[in-house]
Amino acid sequence: MRNHDQKAKAIKIIGDNIRYYRDQKGWTQEKLADHAKIDEKNLGKIERGVQEPYFLTLYKIASVLDVSLDSLSANLEHFIDIERSNGE
């Protein structure tokens, strides 16, 4: 269950970040979806955190918002336990 909760939180954070950058441009969901050539309903689901976005979708969104993919995933490190290899 823990991994599912982490995944849901990560998807929600990405959606919140997309909404933030979209709002910064003064764009509606319709305008962003049109520019990124994605379905507006899917964009709404992504922003609400109820649909996991495909990598290509994130790439299109980041490109038209003129932000990095890292920007869309900002703040994820606080919610996801990532095991890091120490080279052993």
N, C-alpha and C positions, 0 to 999 in steps of 0.2 A: 504493500500500500504506500509505503514511503516514496518509492520511485515514481508512482503514479501522481502523488501529491506534488512532488518536485517538478515533474513534467508539466502538470497543469499550471503551476505557478510560473514556470518559464514561458509557457505559451502566452499567459496573461501579461507578463512583463513585456514581451515582444510586441504584443498588441497595443499596450499602453505607449510604448516608445513610438510606434508607427503613428498613432493618433497625435502624440505630442508634436512630431515633426510635420505632420500634415497640417495641424493647427497653426504652427509657426509660419507656414506658407500661406495660410488663409484659404486653404483648399477644402472643398467638400469631399466626402467619400467618392461621390460620382466623378469629380474631376481627377482625383488620384487614380481611381480605377481606369478611367479613360486614358490617361497618360501612360499608365503602366500596362495597359492592354490586359487587364484582369477583370473578372466578374465583380461587380459592385457588391452583390450579396455575400460573396466569399470574403471580400475585404472587410465588410461589416462583422462577419463571424471571426475573422482573424483579430480585428481590433478589440472585440469583446472577449477574446481568449477562449472561444468555444471551438475553434478550428485550428489545427496545427498547419502552419503554412509550409509549402514546399520550398526548398532552397531557391529554385528558379523564381518563384513568386517574390521571395524576400529580396533577391537580387534586383528584380525589376522595380520593386518599390523603392529600395535604397537608391537606385540609379536616378529615378525621376525626382526623388526628394533631394537629391544631391547630398546624400549622407553615406557614410560607410556602413557596411554590414555590422561592424563592431558597434556602431551607434545604435542600431536596432536591437542589439543584444546587451546593451548597457545594463548594469545592475543584476545580471544573472548570477554572478559569483556569490551573492549573498544568500541564494536559495538552493543552489545545487552543490552537492558534495562531489567534488571531482578528485579522484585519486590520482595523485601525481607520482610518477616514477622518479625515484632518486638515483637511477642509473645502476642499481644493484642487480 
